[in-house]
Amino acid sequence: GYVYHMTCRGSRFKDGAMRNPAGQVFMKGRESSEWLAQNLRSTRNFIRKWGHMVQHDEYLKPIIPPKFDVAFVAYNCDANMLKELEPWCSKIYLDLSDSDCIGEYVKEEQPNTKYDLDERIKLYGHSKISELHDVCVEFDCQKLTPQNFQVIVNLSQMLQDSGEIGEMEYDIFKFFIKSLDTYEKELIVCES
């Protein structure tokens, strides 16, 4: 059978296509600022919901790693680091000395998400955070590198593969694991 396919120009390459001297078609210009902003917003919200980046098998079927209740206790966290860390956990707890960056971050980021950032970002004070969440990860933001940040990016897979109840340390991270219950099935909502 034949299927009609209507093509249209989206906003990703809003300047359209051109032919190079060899006659090959290429997209003129670069990705539009609207598309880049929407892509960033969508990616950050995907990470907030699922706890990881989009993953696919060789047939492009989505891979859904488990979703854990993960809290970060982040020491020496500035506004830039808060922006990098916040989507990767259920809640992030900061020291009182880091509280200046919370208000500006929430003001900037809240319009981009339906998640209540005032509920996701807290000061830890004297609370024992490890008793409030299934998994608690403590670390000093000043010691984060691109290499050890991959622990955060791959945390759900690491917990699934080798996580066990208890306290442990790895690199700059201290883990308090109370439970390895997963919540990914609760994230699938079908309202009709």
Secondary structure, DSSP 8 states (H G I E B T S, - for coil): ----------STTTT-EEE-TTS-EEE-S---HHHHHHHHHHHHHHHHHHSS---B-TT--B-------EEEEEES--HHHHHHHGGGSSEEEE-GGGTHHHHHHHHHHGGG-SS-HHHHEEE-TT--GGGTSSEEEEEEGGG--TTTHHHHHTHHHHHHHH--SEEEEETTEEEEES-----GGGG-----
